């Protein structure tokens, strides 16, 4: 029963129903062959982008670009000597009811980055720098301000928390941190898939980086099964994240390689 329910759910909900609809239209419509083949091709493309193996094929190289932080591999001294720990923002939910009236909360990804960064507090002697402003100003709080409030609730002393609220993308995160704080070396916390672009930005702005990736998306040590090849919005989103990072890497290298 569970087996059939999962298959039915995958086909009833997007993107499965969209893929199925494209294939059906590609075979039953009385249209020129070119149109029918275009619909089938679009359905096939959507299917490929929405399954776990393809998501992993694109996302895993980004996530594995830098190993997780391990002080047992000789990094303890470098971590302790770092000027600061920088946590990159990952989005907010504006007007989130549980945060109180006119207050925002962190997205799930941003919260994972923040909690992981907090977990390193006993290894890090320097400041905690929270980056993130408002990509588009709709009256929301700057993300770094929201994150600072969460860190204080978790128990980090406010004297250790610094905020950078003027940035709107990863390049500006790095540039503003470099210009404002003049750090030489930082521990950088962000989602694993986002780490390659983040390291590029910080190093181009003259800051040495000790990567501390978190917020992994791909499953590990899990063999693929039938359900791995059923289309899902989760896999579609993972594929989108990977493609977004690859496009961002190309854009940044073209714009800032010099």
C-alpha positions as a Markdown table, in Angstrom:
| # | Residue | x | y | z |
|---|---|---|---|---|
| 1 | Unk | 0.0 | 0.0 | 0.0 |
| 2 | Unk | 2.8 | 2.4 | 0.9 |
| 3 | Unk | 4.6 | 1.5 | -2.3 |
| 4 | Unk | 1.6 | 2.3 | -4.5 |
| 5 | Unk | 0.8 | 5.5 | -2.5 |
| 6 | Unk | 4.3 | 6.8 | -3.2 |
| 7 | Unk | 4.1 | 6.1 | -6.9 |
| 8 | Unk | 0.6 | 7.7 | -7.1 |
| 9 | Unk | 1.8 | 10.8 | -5.1 |
| 10 | Unk | 4.8 | 11.2 | -7.5 |
| 11 | Unk | 2.5 | 11.2 | -10.5 |
| 12 | Unk | -0.3 | 13.3 | -9.1 |
| 13 | Unk | 1.7 | 16.1 | -7.6 |
| 14 | Unk | 4.0 | 18.4 | -9.6 |
| 15 | Unk | 6.4 | 18.0 | -11.3 |
| 16 | Unk | 5.1 | 14.4 | -12.0 |
| 17 | Unk | 1.7 | 15.4 | -13.2 |
| 18 | Unk | 3.2 | 18.0 | -15.5 |
| 19 | Unk | 5.7 | 15.5 | -17.0 |
| 20 | Unk | 2.9 | 12.9 | -17.4 |
| 21 | Unk | 0.7 | 15.5 | -19.1 |
| 22 | Unk | 3.4 | 16.5 | -21.5 |
| 23 | Unk | 4.0 | 12.9 | -22.5 |
| 24 | Unk | 0.2 | 12.2 | -23.0 |
| 25 | Unk | -0.2 | 15.4 | -25.1 |
| 26 | Unk | 2.8 | 14.4 | -27.1 |
| 27 | Unk | 1.2 | 11.2 | -28.1 |
| 28 | Unk | -2.6 | 12.0 | -28.4 |
| 29 | Unk | -2.6 | 15.5 | -29.9 |
| 30 | Unk | -3.5 | 15.7 | -33.6 |
| 31 | Unk | -0.7 | 18.1 | -34.3 |
| 32 | Unk | 2.3 | 18.2 | -36.6 |
| 33 | Unk | 4.9 | 15.6 | -35.7 |
| 34 | Unk | 7.3 | 18.4 | -34.8 |
| 35 | Unk | 5.0 | 19.7 | -32.1 |
| 36 | Unk | 4.4 | 16.2 | -30.7 |
| 37 | Unk | 8.1 | 15.5 | -30.5 |
| 38 | Unk | 8.7 | 18.9 | -28.9 |
| 39 | Unk | 6.2 | 18.0 | -26.2 |
| 40 | Unk | 7.7 | 14.6 | -25.6 |
| 41 | Unk | 11.2 | 16.2 | -25.5 |
| 42 | Unk | 10.1 | 18.8 | -23.0 |
| 43 | Unk | 8.5 | 16.0 | -20.8 |
| 44 | Unk | 11.7 | 14.0 | -21.0 |
| 45 | Unk | 13.8 | 17.1 | -20.0 |
| 46 | Unk | 11.5 | 17.8 | -17.0 |
| 47 | Unk | 11.7 | 14.2 | -16.0 |
| 48 | Unk | 15.5 | 14.1 | -16.1 |
| 49 | Unk | 15.8 | 17.3 | -14.1 |
| 50 | Unk | 13.4 | 16.0 | -11.4 |
| 51 | Unk | 15.0 | 12.7 | -10.4 |
| 52 | Unk | 17.5 | 12.1 | -7.6 |
| 53 | Unk | 20.4 | 10.5 | -9.7 |
| 54 | Unk | 20.6 | 13.6 | -11.9 |
| 55 | Unk | 20.3 | 15.9 | -9.0 |
| 56 | Unk | 23.2 | 14.1 | -7.3 |
| 57 | Unk | 25.2 | 14.1 | -10.5 |
| 58 | Unk | 25.1 | 17.9 | -10.6 |
| 59 | Unk | 25.0 | 18.7 | -6.9 |
| 60 | Unk | 27.5 | 16.3 | -5.4 |
| 61 | Unk | 30.6 | 17.8 | -7.1 |
| 62 | Unk | 29.7 | 21.1 | -5.6 |
| 63 | Unk | 29.1 | 19.7 | -2.1 |
| 64 | Unk | 32.3 | 17.6 | -2.3 |
| 65 | Unk | 34.4 | 20.5 | -3.4 |
| 66 | Unk | 35.6 | 21.2 | 0.1 |
| 67 | Unk | 35.8 | 18.6 | 2.9 |
| 68 | Unk | 33.9 | 19.2 | 6.2 |
| 69 | Unk | 35.8 | 21.1 | 8.9 |
| 70 | Unk | 37.8 | 18.6 | 11.0 |
| 71 | Unk | 40.2 | 19.9 | 13.7 |
| 72 | Unk | 41.7 | 16.4 | 13.9 |
| 73 | Unk | 43.4 | 16.9 | 10.5 |
| 74 | Unk | 45.8 | 19.6 | 11.7 |
| 75 | Unk | 43.5 | 22.5 | 11.4 |
| 76 | Unk | 43.0 | 23.2 | 15.1 |
| 77 | Unk | 45.8 | 25.8 | 15.3 |
| 78 | Unk | 44.6 | 27.5 | 12.1 |
| 79 | Unk | 41.0 | 27.5 | 13.3 |
| 80 | Unk | 42.0 | 29.0 | 16.7 |
| 81 | Unk | 44.1 | 31.6 | 14.9 |
| 82 | Unk | 41.5 | 32.7 | 12.5 |
| 83 | Unk | 40.4 | 36.4 | 12.7 |
| 84 | Unk | 36.7 | 35.6 | 12.7 |
| 85 | Unk | 34.0 | 33.1 | 11.8 |
| 86 | Unk | 31.9 | 34.4 | 8.9 |
| 87 | Unk | 28.4 | 32.9 | 8.4 |
| 88 | Unk | 26.7 | 33.7 | 5.0 |
| 89 | Unk | 23.0 | 34.3 | 4.9 |
| 90 | Unk | 20.6 | 31.9 | 3.3 |
| 91 | Unk | 17.3 | 33.8 | 3.3 |
| 92 | Unk | 14.5 | 34.9 | 5.6 |
| 93 | Unk | 10.8 | 34.5 | 5.9 |
| 94 | Unk | 9.3 | 37.9 | 6.1 |
| 95 | Unk | 6.6 | 38.5 | 8.8 |
| 96 | Unk | 6.9 | 35.0 | 10.1 |
| 97 | Unk | 4.1 | 34.7 | 12.8 |
| 98 | Unk | 6.1 | 32.9 | 15.4 |
| 99 | Unk | 8.8 | 35.6 | 15.4 |
| 100 | Unk | 6.3 | 38.3 | 16.5 |
| 101 | Unk | 4.6 | 41.2 | 14.7 |
| 102 | Unk | 6.6 | 42.8 | 12.0 |
| 103 | Unk | 9.5 | 40.4 | 12.6 |
| 104 | Unk | 11.2 | 37.9 | 10.3 |
| 105 | Unk | 12.7 | 34.5 | 10.8 |
| 106 | Unk | 15.5 | 32.6 | 9.1 |
| 107 | Unk | 14.9 | 30.2 | 6.3 |
| 108 | Unk | 15.7 | 26.5 | 7.0 |
| 109 | Unk | 19.0 | 26.7 | 5.1 |
| 110 | Unk | 20.1 | 29.9 | 6.9 |
| 111 | Unk | 19.2 | 28.4 | 10.2 |
| 112 | Unk | 21.3 | 25.3 | 9.5 |
| 113 | Unk | 24.3 | 27.5 | 8.7 |
| 114 | Unk | 23.8 | 29.5 | 11.8 |
| 115 | Unk | 23.4 | 26.6 | 14.2 |
| 116 | Unk | 26.4 | 24.9 | 12.7 |
| 117 | Unk | 28.5 | 28.0 | 13.1 |
| 118 | Unk | 27.3 | 28.3 | 16.7 |
| 119 | Unk | 28.4 | 24.7 | 17.4 |
| 120 | Unk | 32.0 | 25.8 | 16.6 |
| 121 | Unk | 32.0 | 28.5 | 19.4 |
| 122 | Unk | 34.4 | 26.6 | 21.6 |
| 123 | Unk | 37.0 | 26.3 | 18.8 |
| 124 | Unk | 36.8 | 29.8 | 17.6 |
| 125 | Unk | 38.4 | 32.7 | 19.5 |
| 126 | Unk | 37.5 | 35.5 | 17.1 |
| 127 | Unk | 34.3 | 37.4 | 16.3 |
| 128 | Unk | 31.2 | 36.0 | 14.6 |
| 129 | Unk | 30.4 | 38.0 | 11.5 |
| 130 | Unk | 26.9 | 37.6 | 10.1 |
| 131 | Unk | 26.4 | 38.8 | 6.5 |
| 132 | Unk | 23.3 | 39.6 | 4.6 |
| 133 | Unk | 21.1 | 42.6 | 3.9 |
| 134 | Unk | 18.0 | 43.0 | 1.8 |
| 135 | Unk | 18.1 | 41.7 | -1.8 |
| 136 | Unk | 15.0 | 43.7 | -2.5 |
| 137 | Unk | 13.6 | 46.1 | 0.2 |
| 138 | Unk | 10.0 | 45.2 | 1.0 |
| 139 | Unk | 10.2 | 46.5 | 4.6 |
| 140 | Unk | 11.8 | 43.3 | 5.9 |
| 141 | Unk | 14.6 | 43.1 | 8.5 |
| 142 | Unk | 18.2 | 42.7 | 7.2 |
| 143 | Unk | 19.1 | 39.0 | 7.4 |
| 144 | Unk | 22.2 | 39.6 | 9.5 |
| 145 | Unk | 20.0 | 41.3 | 12.1 |
| 146 | Unk | 17.6 | 38.4 | 12.3 |
| 147 | Unk | 20.6 | 35.9 | 12.5 |
| 148 | Unk | 22.2 | 38.0 | 15.3 |
| 149 | Unk | 19.0 | 37.7 | 17.3 |
| 150 | Unk | 19.0 | 33.9 | 17.0 |
| 151 | Unk | 22.6 | 33.7 | 18.0 |
| 152 | Unk | 21.9 | 35.7 | 21.2 |
| 153 | Unk | 19.0 | 33.4 | 22.0 |
| 154 | Unk | 21.3 | 30.4 | 21.5 |
| 155 | Unk | 23.6 | 31.9 | 24.1 |
| 156 | Unk | 26.5 | 33.5 | 22.2 |
| 157 | Unk | 27.6 | 36.7 | 23.9 |
| 158 | Unk | 26.6 | 39.8 | 22.0 |
| 159 | Unk | 30.1 | 41.2 | 22.3 |
| 160 | Unk | 31.2 | 38.5 | 19.8 |
| 161 | Unk | 28.6 | 39.2 | 17.2 |
| 162 | Unk | 29.2 | 41.6 | 14.3 |
| 163 | Unk | 26.8 | 42.2 | 11.5 |
| 164 | Unk | 27.2 | 43.3 | 7.9 |
| 165 | Unk | 23.9 | 44.4 | 6.5 |
| 166 | Unk | 24.7 | 46.0 | 3.2 |
| 167 | Unk | 25.3 | 43.1 | 0.9 |
| 168 | Unk | 22.8 | 41.6 | -1.6 |
| 169 | Unk | 24.8 | 38.7 | -3.0 |
| 170 | Unk | 27.8 | 36.5 | -2.3 |
| 171 | Unk | 30.3 | 38.8 | -3.9 |
| 172 | Unk | 29.1 | 41.8 | -1.9 |
| 173 | Unk | 29.2 | 39.6 | 1.3 |
| 174 | Unk | 33.0 | 39.0 | 0.7 |
| 175 | Unk | 33.7 | 42.6 | -0.5 |
| 176 | Unk | 32.0 | 44.2 | 2.4 |
| 177 | Unk | 33.6 | 42.0 | 5.0 |
| 178 | Unk | 37.0 | 42.6 | 3.5 |
| 179 | Unk | 36.5 | 46.4 | 3.3 |
| 180 | Unk | 34.9 | 46.8 | 6.8 |
| 181 | Unk | 36.8 | 44.4 | 8.9 |
| 182 | Unk | 40.2 | 43.9 | 7.2 |
| 183 | Unk | 40.5 | 40.3 | 8.1 |
| 184 | Unk | 43.4 | 38.2 | 6.8 |
| 185 | Unk | 41.9 | 34.7 | 7.4 |
| 186 | Unk | 38.4 | 33.6 | 8.3 |
| 187 | Unk | 36.4 | 30.4 | 8.9 |
| 188 | Unk | 33.7 | 30.5 | 6.4 |
| 189 | Unk | 30.3 | 28.8 | 7.1 |
| 190 | Unk | 27.8 | 28.3 | 4.3 |
| 191 | Unk | 25.9 | 25.5 | 2.6 |
| 192 | Unk | 28.2 | 22.9 | 1.1 |
| 193 | Unk | 26.9 | 23.4 | -2.5 |
| 194 | Unk | 27.5 | 27.1 | -2.1 |
| 195 | Unk | 31.1 | 26.8 | -0.8 |
| 196 | Unk | 33.0 | 26.9 | -4.1 |
| 197 | Unk | 31.5 | 30.2 | -5.2 |
| 198 | Unk | 31.9 | 31.6 | -1.7 |
| 199 | Unk | 35.6 | 30.7 | -1.4 |
| 200 | Unk | 36.2 | 32.2 | -4.8 |
| 201 | Unk | 34.6 | 35.5 | -3.7 |
| 202 | Unk | 36.5 | 35.8 | -0.4 |
| 203 | Unk | 39.8 | 34.8 | -1.9 |
| 204 | Unk | 39.4 | 37.3 | -4.7 |
| 205 | Unk | 38.8 | 39.9 | -2.1 |
| 206 | Unk | 42.1 | 39.0 | -0.3 |
| 207 | Unk | 40.8 | 36.9 | 2.6 |
| 208 | Unk | 42.2 | 33.4 | 3.2 |
| 209 | Unk | 39.4 | 30.9 | 3.9 |
| 210 | Unk | 39.1 | 27.9 | 6.1 |
| 211 | Unk | 35.9 | 26.3 | 4.7 |
| 212 | Unk | 33.4 | 24.9 | 7.1 |
| 213 | Unk | 30.6 | 23.6 | 4.9 |
| 214 | Unk | 27.2 | 22.5 | 6.2 |
| 215 | Unk | 23.6 | 22.1 | 5.0 |
| 216 | Unk | 24.3 | 19.1 | 2.7 |
| 217 | Unk | 21.4 | 18.3 | 0.4 |
| 218 | Unk | 22.4 | 15.0 | -1.2 |
| 219 | Unk | 22.0 | 11.7 | 0.5 |
| 220 | Unk | 25.1 | 9.6 | 1.1 |
| 221 | Unk | 25.6 | 5.9 | 1.6 |
| 222 | Unk | 22.1 | 5.3 | 0.3 |
| 223 | Unk | 21.7 | 3.1 | -2.8 |
| 224 | Unk | 19.3 | 4.2 | -5.5 |
| 225 | Unk | 16.0 | 2.4 | -5.7 |
| 226 | Unk | 12.8 | 2.7 | -7.8 |
| 227 | Unk | 11.7 | 5.8 | -5.8 |
| 228 | Unk | 15.0 | 7.5 | -6.7 |
| 229 | Unk | 13.8 | 7.5 | -10.3 |
| 230 | Unk | 10.3 | 8.9 | -9.6 |
| 231 | Unk | 10.1 | 12.7 | -10.3 |
| 232 | Unk | 9.9 | 14.8 | -7.2 |
| 233 | Unk | 9.9 | 18.5 | -6.4 |
| 234 | Unk | 12.8 | 17.9 | -3.9 |
| 235 | Unk | 15.0 | 16.6 | -6.6 |
| 236 | Unk | 13.9 | 19.3 | -9.1 |
| 237 | Unk | 14.8 | 21.9 | -6.5 |
| 238 | Unk | 18.2 | 20.2 | -5.9 |
| 239 | Unk | 18.9 | 20.3 | -9.6 |
| 240 | Unk | 17.9 | 23.9 | -9.7 |
| 241 | Unk | 20.2 | 24.8 | -6.9 |
| 242 | Unk | 23.1 | 23.1 | -8.6 |
| 243 | Unk | 22.4 | 24.8 | -12.0 |
| 244 | Unk | 22.1 | 28.1 | -10.1 |
| 245 | Unk | 25.5 | 27.7 | -8.6 |
| 246 | Unk | 27.2 | 26.7 | -11.9 |
| 247 | Unk | 25.7 | 29.8 | -13.6 |
| 248 | Unk | 26.8 | 31.9 | -10.6 |
| 249 | Unk | 30.4 | 30.5 | -10.8 |
| 250 | Unk | 30.6 | 31.3 | -14.5 |
| 251 | Unk | 29.2 | 34.8 | -14.0 |
| 252 | Unk | 31.5 | 35.6 | -11.1 |
| 253 | Unk | 34.6 | 34.2 | -12.9 |
| 254 | Unk | 33.8 | 36.3 | -16.0 |
| 255 | Unk | 33.1 | 39.4 | -13.9 |
| 256 | Unk | 35.8 | 39.2 | -11.2 |
| 257 | Unk | 38.5 | 37.0 | -12.6 |
| 258 | Unk | 40.9 | 39.9 | -13.1 |
